[in-house]
Amino acid sequence: MRGVKVPRALAEELRVIMARRGIVDKTLAILDDGGHVMIPVLKEPDPEVLAKFHASTFDGQFPSRHTRTDPIDQVRASVSVPEELKLLLPEKWEQLGDVVTLRLPKELGPYERDLGEAYAKALNAKTVLRDIGGISGDYRTPVVKVLFGTDTVAVHRENGILYKLDASKVMFSSGNVDERMRMASVQCEGETVVDMFAGIGYFTLPLAVYQRPKRVISCEVNEISYGYLVENIALNKVGGRVEPILGDNRDLPGDAFADRVVMGYVKTTHEFLQTAFRLLKSGGVLHYHETCPNELLPGRPVQRLRDAARDDRVEVLRFKEVKSYSPGVSHVVVDARFTRTS
Ligand code: SAM
């Protein structure tokens, strides 16, 4: 039997990533020796992912997993939904701390309260939300309905970082986990970094917790997200190097002082490039996110950077898909060096 051995502190994050990719052998039990966790796998995981988590593969024995019931089986067994509709029960959900968000097909609408309770029990969650409108508006707010429980505030742990947020008011994209992990390893010792779309600290926190920037200026326009950003800076003890700012990033004062600018936003990010280039020093690095139809990749995001830089120079350092955003549309990130020519 093939297994992956990973340090205990990183095991849950790696398990989630591998489970999403269908690599975890769910028929076998996960083992824990205190220092490391051994996860049974069906095939060899991506070596880059293994390296990121300080994990390795090995051949060994795993006991079978008769004893634990899959949460979805528990839900199926406990809900009073007509048998033919049980096929529609969601087998995936978003769990942030002890708050769960579900997407339910309309056929299950009449049973939503019961389902909320059943998923809460099966997943040991205090609150269950129903996603009824995705993520909306400039503040990227989730549109949800509470099905079970009352307290929608969660503390989510990922990569050793605590993210406190109200899951009914503030988004958290699990799909961006690789990018948050990458930010934790971006070398930025002594740098001044500006996070233009800080949210609750999605990218600010990994950078500030795992690297040694001189200063991270984290700008957020939504008062609710800003409140959690301030709390998360304290929770993760990075107050000495992170300066939260409430307001529109276009109003940030100063020119050419940032070694690095992070633009973790989608849909209209390019409209903020003039601000990013104003803030960046010559030779500084930009992490530019964009959602782009696949047929326009990789040209459009790079062209947008060049158009906004006008006579100044933009050198692409790295181009990567973060995730699939919607059918035919990708969320990508371009790292680019910006050099002034005038
Ligand atoms: N990259 C994040 C992740 O990993 O999940 C998600 C994007 S985050 C939600 C984007 C944030 O930018 C939101 O909190 C939104 O309120 C904020 N924002 C939007 N326009 C802004 C502006 N002009 N100035 C500052 N913050 C802004």
Boltz pocket constraint, residues with backbone or C-beta under 6 A from the ligand:
constraints:
  - pocket:
      binder: B
      contacts: [[A, 138], [A, 139], [A, 140], [A, 171], [A, 172], [A, 173], [A, 176], [A, 196], [A, 197], [A, 198], [A, 199], [A, 200], [A, 202], [A, 203], [A, 219], [A, 220], [A, 221], [A, 222], [A, 225], [A, 247], [A, 248], [A, 249], [A, 250], [A, 264], [A, 265], [A, 266]]
      max_distance: 6.0
